[in-house]
Amino acid sequence: MKNSTQKSIKRLSLAIIIIGGTTLIYTYVQMVSQLLLNNFITPIVWNPDIKGWQIFILASRFVGITLLFALCCIFLYRTNKGLGEGEIFPKSNIPIIRWTALVAALLAFVHCNYDAVVKGESEMMLDSNTILIPLIVLLFAGLYKMAYLAAKDSKLAI
């Protein structure tokens, strides 16, 4: 692979990490503000009947966003490392994409329930994104695996 292409991919990876890190920090600041400061736009209303549910959703959002960022960083690191070794699609990224589908399912579920939890409402919601988003990510995992196998076959043919 050309050196200029590798540099472009490294720059793109850096931009993705910066944007993802900024989003991560924004989410952390938003959650801390909602939990600790009453002057935030939408402070959390604690409902004693569903306090466990509220804590679960808030903790899942915190952990899910962190895991998603970590998986993205691992994916980008392995991709850049693989490109340096001449491998376009590293096989080690396939499980990372599958784990991302699981985390995406958790975050989609948390996202559709987050507003109700912040307002202290006791309803649990489920929308189509909770199933659709992880399926799309799993589709990309399958496509990535097929690309890995095609790249491997083309290496053997040469």
N, C-alpha and C positions, 0 to 999 in steps of 0.2 A: 504494500500500500504506500502511496506517495506520502512524503513527509508533510506536505502542506495539508493533506487530508487529515492526518493525525493531529496536526496543530489545530485545525478547525474543530475537530471533534473534542479536543481537550478544552478549547475555549467555550464551546457549547455546553460541555459538562460543567465547567466553572459557572457559567451563567445560570444553569439549572440549579446548581447548589446554592448560589446566592439568592435566587428567587424563592427556592424552597425554604432556605434558612430564614428569609424575611417573613415568609408566611408562617413558619413555625414560631418565630418570636412574636408576631402579631397575635397568633392564637393564644400563646402563653400569657401575654399581657392582657388580652381580653378576658381570659378565664380568671386570672388573679384579680383583675379589676372588678369583675362580677362577684367574686367571692368575698373580697375584702373591703371594697369601696362601695358605699351606698349611693354615691353621686354618679355612678356609671349610667349610661343611657337605659339599659335594661338590667337592673340588679336582680339577683336570684331571689325568688320568693320561696322560702323553705316551707314545705307542707309536711307536717309530722306523719301523716298517713302514708306518704310515699317517699320518705327521706332516703331509704335504702335505694330505691329506684333512681332518685336524683343523683345520689353519690355514684352509683354504677355508671350512669350515662356520662357524668362529668369526668370520672376517672377513665372511662373507655375512650372518651374524646382525647384526653391528654395522652394516654398511652398509644392510641391508634395513630394520632398525628406524628408522634415521636417515632413509632415503628415505621410508618410510611416514609418518613424522611430518611431514616437509617437504611431501609431497604433500597431506596433510591440512590443513596451514596454508595452502598455496596455494589449495586448494579453498575453504576458509572465507573467505579474503581476497577471492577473486573473487566468491563468493556475496554477501558483504556489500557489496562495491563495486557489483555488479549491482543489488542491491536499492535502493541509494542512487540509482541511475540509472533506477530503475523497471523493471528487467528481472528477472523472477523466476528464470529459468533461463539463466544466461550460457552461450553456446556454447563459450567457452574452457574450461569445466570438463569437457567431454566427453573430450578427450585425457587430462586429469588422471585421470579415473576409469579409463580404459583402461591407463594406466601403473600405476595402483594395482593392477590385476588382475595385471600382470606381477610387481610387487613382492610381492604376496600369494602368488603361486605360488612364488617363491623362498623366502619366509619359511615357507610350509607345508612345503616340502621340507626346509628347515633344521631346522624344529621337530621333524619326525619322526626326524631323524638326530642331534639335539643330544645327547640322553642317552647314546647309544652312543659318540659322539665324546668326551664328557667322561670316560667310563669307559675309554676307550682300546680299545674293541672295533672290529673291522675289518669290521663288517657295514653294508651300505647298505640302508636301508629306504625304502619308498614306501607311503603309505597313500592312501585315497580323498580325504582332505582336500586333498592336493596338486593334485588336478584339480577337485574340487568347489568349493572356495573361490574360485579365479579365475573359474570359470564363473559363479558367483553374482554376483561383482563385475562381470563383463562383461554379465550380464543387467541389472544396475542401470545400467550405462553405456547400454545400449540403451533402457531405460525413461526415463532422463534425456534422451536424444536425442529420443525421442518427445514428452516433455513440452516440450522446447525448441521443437520444430516446432509443437506444438499452441498454445503461447503465442504463437509468431510468427504463426500463422494467425489467431488470435483478435485480435491487434493489427491485422492487415491488414483484418479484417472490420469493425472499429470505425471 
